[in-house]
Amino acid sequence: MKTLFRILGTAAAVAVTGAAIVVLDKILNQKDPLHVEEVEFPEEAEKDAEEAEKTAEAYERGNRTGSPR
């Protein structure tokens, strides 16, 4: 009986591993391009040091609009 359970356990492990490989293969071979987000530095910050400092602080907090929270 122990041998039967070992064989069934091994077969189950092989089936799960095979399914995982198929799923990962489909995910990794998708033809969709990667999403790239473009971030532009505000023009006011390019001209004014104080505005640049505010923008840098906002970027540190994760605010991509350039205005302080």
C-alpha positions as CSV (number, residue, x, y, z in Angstrom):
1,M,0.0,0.0,0.0
2,K,2.9,2.4,0.8
3,T,4.3,1.8,-2.6
4,L,1.0,2.7,-4.3
5,F,0.8,6.0,-2.4
6,R,4.4,6.9,-3.3
7,I,3.6,6.2,-7.0
8,L,0.4,8.3,-6.8
9,G,2.2,11.1,-5.0
10,T,4.9,11.2,-7.6
11,A,2.4,11.2,-10.4
12,A,0.5,14.1,-8.7
13,A,3.8,16.0,-8.3
14,V,4.7,15.5,-11.9
15,A,1.2,16.6,-13.1
16,V,1.3,19.8,-11.0
17,T,4.8,20.6,-12.2
18,G,3.8,20.1,-15.8
19,A,0.8,22.3,-15.4
20,A,2.9,25.1,-13.8
21,I,5.3,24.9,-16.7
22,V,2.5,25.2,-19.2
23,V,1.0,28.2,-17.4
24,L,4.4,30.0,-17.1
25,D,5.2,29.3,-20.7
26,K,2.0,30.9,-21.8
27,I,2.6,34.0,-19.6
28,L,6.2,34.4,-20.7
29,N,5.5,34.0,-24.4
30,Q,2.8,36.6,-24.7
31,K,3.3,38.9,-27.6
32,D,2.1,42.1,-25.8
33,P,4.7,44.8,-25.5
34,L,5.8,45.8,-22.0
35,H,4.0,48.8,-20.6
36,V,6.4,51.8,-20.2
37,E,5.2,54.8,-18.4
38,E,6.7,58.2,-19.5
39,V,7.3,60.8,-16.9
40,E,8.1,64.3,-17.9
41,F,9.8,66.9,-15.6
42,P,7.6,70.0,-15.3
43,E,8.9,73.1,-17.2
44,E,8.5,75.4,-14.2
45,A,10.9,73.2,-12.3
46,E,13.5,73.5,-15.1
47,K,13.5,77.3,-14.7
48,D,13.0,77.8,-10.9
49,A,15.1,76.2,-8.2
50,E,12.3,76.5,-5.6
51,E,9.8,74.8,-8.0
52,A,12.4,72.1,-8.7
53,E,12.7,71.4,-5.0
54,K,8.9,71.1,-4.7
55,T,8.7,68.8,-7.6
56,A,11.5,66.6,-6.3
57,E,9.7,66.3,-2.9
58,A,6.5,65.4,-4.7
59,Y,8.3,62.7,-6.7
60,E,9.7,61.3,-3.5
61,R,6.2,60.9,-2.1
62,G,5.0,59.2,-5.3
63,N,3.0,62.1,-6.6
64,R,3.7,62.2,-10.4
65,T,1.7,65.4,-11.0
66,G,4.4,67.7,-9.5
67,S,2.1,69.3,-7.0
68,P,2.7,68.7,-3.3
69,R,0.1,66.6,-1.4
